[in-house]
Amino acid sequence: MKQRVNKILLCSPLNVQGGITQWTKHIKRYYESIMDESIELDFFAMDRSKYILNINSIVRRVIWGIKDYTKLINELMYRVKTGDYSIVHIASSASISLMKDLYILWMLKRKEIKTIIHFHFGRIPQLYEMQNWEWKLLKKVVGISTAVIVIDKYSYEVLIKEGFTNVYFLPNPLSPQVEDLVKGKFTMREKRKILFAGHVIKTKGIFELVNACVDIPDIELKLVGKVLPENKRKLEKCWEKGRGKLVITDNIPFENVIMEMLSCSVFVLPTYTEGFPNVILESMCCACPIITTPVGAIPEMLNFYGDLKCGICIAPRTIEPLREAIVKLLDNEEMAKEYGENAKNRVLECYSMDVVWSQLMLIWKKLLTNS
């Protein structure tokens, strides 16, 4: 008799920009490349209607949100009914969508299907401190799920402290594409070149970065990523008395972003809030010395509290500590080189797709074994 193949349905946004979509695409590409016959992994797109993004009215957004999610849930339940899945794995960004997650999990529990809720954000410790509606809803979601995956150890520790025993820690992987792009590449570091890559918006700390660099002589500060004309004008206004060069690009091809990382002296991400930023993994793979903030999973990613640090940690929304950190790495090339080498070694050891996929498979197999 032919052995039954365990089928897993991964539910996630697939057609919108964002970290969850990128994570899902990495998993999908890797699964298709290795052809693991021990499982059959299917995907269900949890994409919202594009129309809702153009609605300013909160009431209308709520109404359209209900319509969107009702349609998605009905389609998902039909897929589950006809698909004979052993596990339904749901990627979640929390917030108000926890209500949708809770309903789906309740429906699947009634059908006696094992479930995983995978939180792709790093705010669980903050929610625990606030004890607000989102925290209370999140606890209900955790309690009804067969298993819960979090992307940082701080979130894991909080949920374990709360008495939950169904929690797993799983970091996000480095895209194999980045490893391929970096492999064999040797690019000379451009002296005193400071790089930021990502959405050029206030919450990424770009205004603090520009103000921190204004008085540093003989530098090139390069901001790479999507930028609104208004933000570009404001940043250029801040730089009017700058002692170096400011370059603000719009989106450029991903391969070019990696080349920028390979050639910069320092990579800086002074962000206010993050989950598990891909741009940090990418800059680590490029052996960049990194200056960033202790938010989300970043402290663990860069081993800020261990022996082999990968960069410098500064508080978000600060200018002077950021300026001091940049000057420190620009003036100490040996330290910068050591941080960069530590970063590359760490990302390949802890966050390569092979490593993360093996950990994900262990979680799936543990749930399947406990049937």
Legacy VTK file of the C-alpha trace (Angstrom):
# vtk DataFile Version 3.0
C-alpha trace
ASCII
DATASET POLYDATA
POINTS 371 float
0.000 0.000 0.000
1.305 3.434 -0.934
2.179 5.548 2.109
0.029 8.638 2.592
1.896 11.883 1.921
1.379 14.500 4.592
-0.151 17.606 3.064
0.477 21.060 4.525
-1.341 24.221 3.467
0.608 27.442 3.978
-1.688 30.489 4.112
0.033 33.809 3.502
-0.067 36.952 1.369
1.567 36.136 -1.958
1.001 39.144 -4.202
1.652 42.220 -2.045
4.864 43.872 -0.916
6.026 43.048 2.584
8.178 40.829 4.752
5.629 38.001 5.050
5.277 37.780 1.280
9.057 37.652 0.861
9.362 34.937 3.516
6.687 32.858 1.782
8.344 33.242 -1.612
11.685 32.105 -0.156
10.021 29.027 1.352
8.147 28.269 -1.885
11.248 28.543 -4.083
13.306 26.405 -1.746
10.634 23.711 -1.432
10.294 23.524 -5.217
14.071 23.277 -5.616
14.636 20.383 -3.202
11.552 18.292 -4.100
11.144 16.858 -0.585
8.793 13.889 -1.032
8.079 13.485 2.682
5.538 16.319 2.540
3.321 18.018 -0.007
3.332 21.772 0.555
0.505 23.822 -0.982
-0.044 27.572 -0.811
-3.169 29.643 -0.262
-3.009 33.387 -1.044
-4.366 35.527 1.815
-4.160 38.729 -0.225
-6.470 41.615 0.532
-8.362 43.540 -2.150
-6.259 46.272 -3.747
-9.323 48.523 -3.677
-9.225 48.803 0.115
-5.819 50.519 -0.012
-7.432 53.524 -1.713
-10.159 54.015 0.915
-9.599 56.749 3.503
-12.823 56.333 5.472
-12.342 54.037 8.489
-15.960 52.874 8.339
-15.695 51.977 4.642
-12.360 50.224 5.237
-13.966 48.097 7.960
-16.885 47.216 5.674
-14.602 46.282 2.795
-12.338 44.414 5.238
-15.266 42.251 6.347
-16.152 41.577 2.703
-12.545 40.706 1.865
-12.057 38.367 4.787
-15.452 36.695 4.397
-14.550 35.797 0.826
-11.051 34.624 1.817
-12.305 32.501 4.703
-14.960 30.828 2.530
-12.368 30.048 -0.142
-9.948 28.732 2.485
-12.536 26.456 4.071
-13.472 25.037 0.666
-9.773 24.426 -0.033
-9.376 22.653 3.308
-12.519 20.565 2.726
-11.275 19.309 -0.646
-7.556 19.161 0.084
-7.187 16.555 2.867
-4.544 18.598 4.723
-2.788 17.404 7.875
-1.656 20.903 8.899
-2.818 24.421 8.052
0.019 26.898 8.634
-1.128 30.546 8.849
1.253 33.514 8.565
0.012 36.473 10.623
0.948 40.122 11.150
-1.381 40.348 14.198
-3.152 43.655 15.020
-6.825 43.679 13.934
-6.300 40.656 11.666
-6.044 38.547 14.836
-9.859 38.477 14.777
-9.738 36.809 11.364
-7.017 34.420 12.576
-9.041 33.462 15.644
-12.133 32.658 13.577
-10.180 30.561 11.073
-8.429 28.650 13.851
-11.731 27.982 15.592
-13.245 26.641 12.354
-10.233 24.383 11.739
-10.256 23.096 15.317
-13.867 22.026 14.864
-12.714 20.008 11.857
-9.912 18.488 13.992
-7.190 19.842 11.697
-3.838 20.739 13.241
-2.927 24.416 12.971
0.114 26.649 13.212
-0.096 30.407 13.697
3.170 32.029 12.608
3.637 35.545 13.989
5.824 37.609 11.645
6.335 40.565 13.947
8.424 41.376 17.014
6.009 43.365 19.189
4.882 40.583 21.537
7.037 41.789 24.490
5.593 45.300 24.065
2.041 43.953 23.886
2.696 41.980 27.077
3.775 45.175 28.831
0.711 47.095 27.623
-1.802 44.304 28.398
-4.121 45.873 25.803
-6.855 44.443 23.567
-4.302 43.158 21.059
-2.470 41.196 23.761
-5.708 39.650 25.027
-6.716 38.679 21.496
-3.264 37.301 20.766
-3.459 35.068 23.859
-6.749 33.622 22.613
-5.162 32.893 19.235
-2.152 31.219 20.878
-4.416 29.170 23.118
-6.555 27.758 20.302
-3.645 26.937 17.932
-1.963 23.543 17.872
1.395 25.282 17.576
2.712 28.849 17.521
5.848 30.099 15.777
7.574 33.375 16.700
10.538 34.974 14.950
12.500 36.227 17.988
13.541 34.727 21.305
12.102 37.590 23.358
8.610 36.808 22.077
9.236 33.114 22.737
10.278 33.813 26.341
7.217 35.989 26.987
4.784 33.320 25.782
6.576 30.560 27.699
6.461 32.757 30.804
2.689 33.051 30.281
2.451 29.270 30.542
2.060 28.334 26.869
3.785 25.083 25.906
2.978 25.059 22.184
5.458 27.790 21.187
8.440 27.441 18.821
11.162 29.908 17.874
12.012 30.026 14.173
14.101 32.837 12.635
13.509 34.087 9.115
15.954 32.775 6.496
18.430 34.561 4.305
17.313 34.394 0.698
19.430 31.873 -1.266
19.410 34.492 -4.040
21.537 36.776 -1.849
24.052 34.006 -1.177
24.297 33.375 -4.928
24.781 37.074 -5.678
27.500 37.489 -3.053
29.345 34.242 -3.752
32.650 34.897 -5.463
32.143 38.660 -5.515
34.993 40.874 -4.349
34.274 44.578 -4.254
36.542 47.184 -2.715
34.871 49.050 0.123
34.443 52.712 -0.748
35.962 54.737 2.057
33.502 56.769 4.135
30.440 55.559 2.242
27.394 55.134 4.493
24.440 53.158 3.158
20.772 52.937 4.085
18.482 50.583 2.127
14.735 50.256 2.605
11.619 52.408 2.487
12.777 56.000 2.904
10.189 56.912 5.527
10.302 58.584 8.932
9.882 55.398 10.994
13.060 53.949 9.483
15.000 56.740 11.208
16.084 58.448 7.994
15.791 61.993 9.355
17.908 61.104 12.384
20.431 59.509 10.016
20.686 62.565 7.778
20.969 64.937 10.741
23.613 62.702 12.321
25.714 62.794 9.147
25.453 66.496 8.329
28.567 67.441 10.348
30.710 64.427 9.392
33.277 65.526 6.782
34.165 63.806 3.505
31.399 61.211 3.502
28.897 59.912 1.004
25.514 59.105 2.524
23.447 56.995 0.165
19.742 56.300 0.740
18.428 53.518 -1.505
14.738 52.659 -1.702
11.254 53.908 -2.427
10.976 57.580 -1.502
8.135 60.068 -1.722
9.009 63.416 -3.383
8.023 65.251 -0.182
10.417 63.211 1.948
13.196 63.659 -0.589
12.764 67.441 -0.485
12.792 67.493 3.312
15.929 65.347 3.491
17.748 67.496 0.937
16.731 70.576 2.949
18.280 69.015 6.085
21.492 68.414 4.123
21.978 71.975 2.855
24.943 72.530 5.195
26.238 68.978 4.926
30.027 68.531 4.765
29.810 65.558 2.422
27.600 64.181 -0.330
23.980 63.006 -0.052
22.610 60.642 -2.728
18.930 59.665 -2.645
17.850 57.108 -5.215
14.456 55.563 -5.783
14.012 51.792 -6.092
16.864 50.110 -7.943
17.186 46.442 -9.025
17.817 44.062 -6.125
21.169 42.986 -7.581
22.275 46.633 -7.491
21.256 46.951 -3.834
23.509 44.003 -3.004
26.388 45.631 -4.902
25.850 48.813 -2.864
26.071 46.738 0.322
29.270 45.074 -0.853
30.897 48.441 -1.483
29.809 50.520 1.529
31.910 51.261 4.617
28.972 51.091 7.031
25.362 49.967 6.731
22.907 51.916 8.902
19.287 51.119 9.778
18.181 53.430 12.636
14.624 52.088 12.562
11.936 52.687 15.209
10.286 49.266 14.958
10.909 45.975 13.130
10.089 42.304 13.174
12.861 40.353 11.455
14.207 42.681 8.736
15.484 41.020 5.569
17.732 43.988 4.885
19.754 43.150 8.008
20.239 39.556 6.829
21.289 40.834 3.401
23.790 43.346 4.776
25.205 40.645 7.085
25.752 38.355 4.093
27.621 41.223 2.414
29.936 41.467 5.466
28.811 44.997 6.284
29.583 46.473 9.698
26.102 47.473 10.873
24.665 50.244 13.018
21.050 49.783 14.006
18.556 49.806 16.889
17.576 47.111 19.453
14.057 46.495 18.127
12.325 43.257 17.150
14.747 40.407 16.496
17.679 42.689 15.581
19.676 42.338 18.853
19.670 38.565 18.492
20.383 38.666 14.751
23.484 40.783 15.307
24.498 39.115 18.594
24.593 42.490 20.358
24.767 40.851 23.783
27.216 38.090 22.867
30.974 37.907 22.358
31.164 38.147 18.559
29.206 41.327 17.895
28.266 42.231 14.338
27.902 45.981 14.769
26.835 48.787 17.070
23.466 49.215 18.772
22.026 52.708 19.343
18.685 53.814 20.739
16.016 54.699 18.144
15.057 58.353 17.588
18.511 59.589 18.673
20.992 61.663 16.658
24.184 62.160 18.673
24.705 58.455 19.590
24.114 57.610 15.931
26.697 60.178 14.801
29.236 58.866 17.331
28.719 55.268 16.184
29.187 56.199 12.513
32.380 58.162 13.234
33.686 55.299 15.374
33.396 52.765 12.547
34.639 55.155 9.851
37.743 55.937 11.925
38.426 52.333 12.969
38.636 50.161 9.875
39.872 47.105 11.803
36.843 47.178 14.087
34.533 47.665 11.098
36.144 44.735 9.280
35.817 42.492 12.361
32.122 43.338 12.769
31.543 42.629 9.075
33.265 39.253 9.198
31.338 38.318 12.351
28.102 39.271 10.602
28.780 37.147 7.531
29.810 34.113 9.588
26.722 34.439 11.792
24.197 34.782 8.972
25.532 31.714 7.164
25.671 29.662 10.361
22.295 30.623 11.846
20.059 31.994 9.075
20.827 30.192 5.832
17.803 28.639 4.129
19.135 25.108 4.716
19.297 25.701 8.469
15.901 27.408 8.782
14.155 24.872 6.506
15.466 22.011 8.662
14.052 23.695 11.777
10.683 24.268 10.077
10.528 20.636 8.997
11.171 19.530 12.594
8.171 21.579 13.768
5.912 20.133 11.071
7.086 16.575 11.735
6.583 16.936 15.483
2.956 17.945 14.899
2.467 15.108 12.425
4.013 12.580 14.812
1.670 13.690 17.608
-1.413 12.910 15.518
LINES 1 372
371 0 1 2 3 4 5 6 7 8 9 10 11 12 13 14 15 16 17 18 19 20 21 22 23 24 25 26 27 28 29 30 31 32 33 34 35 36 37 38 39 40 41 42 43 44 45 46 47 48 49 50 51 52 53 54 55 56 57 58 59 60 61 62 63 64 65 66 67 68 69 70 71 72 73 74 75 76 77 78 79 80 81 82 83 84 85 86 87 88 89 90 91 92 93 94 95 96 97 98 99 100 101 102 103 104 105 106 107 108 109 110 111 112 113 114 115 116 117 118 119 120 121 122 123 124 125 126 127 128 129 130 131 132 133 134 135 136 137 138 139 140 141 142 143 144 145 146 147 148 149 150 151 152 153 154 155 156 157 158 159 160 161 162 163 164 165 166 167 168 169 170 171 172 173 174 175 176 177 178 179 180 181 182 183 184 185 186 187 188 189 190 191 192 193 194 195 196 197 198 199 200 201 202 203 204 205 206 207 208 209 210 211 212 213 214 215 216 217 218 219 220 221 222 223 224 225 226 227 228 229 230 231 232 233 234 235 236 237 238 239 240 241 242 243 244 245 246 247 248 249 250 251 252 253 254 255 256 257 258 259 260 261 262 263 264 265 266 267 268 269 270 271 272 273 274 275 276 277 278 279 280 281 282 283 284 285 286 287 288 289 290 291 292 293 294 295 296 297 298 299 300 301 302 303 304 305 306 307 308 309 310 311 312 313 314 315 316 317 318 319 320 321 322 323 324 325 326 327 328 329 330 331 332 333 334 335 336 337 338 339 340 341 342 343 344 345 346 347 348 349 350 351 352 353 354 355 356 357 358 359 360 361 362 363 364 365 366 367 368 369 370
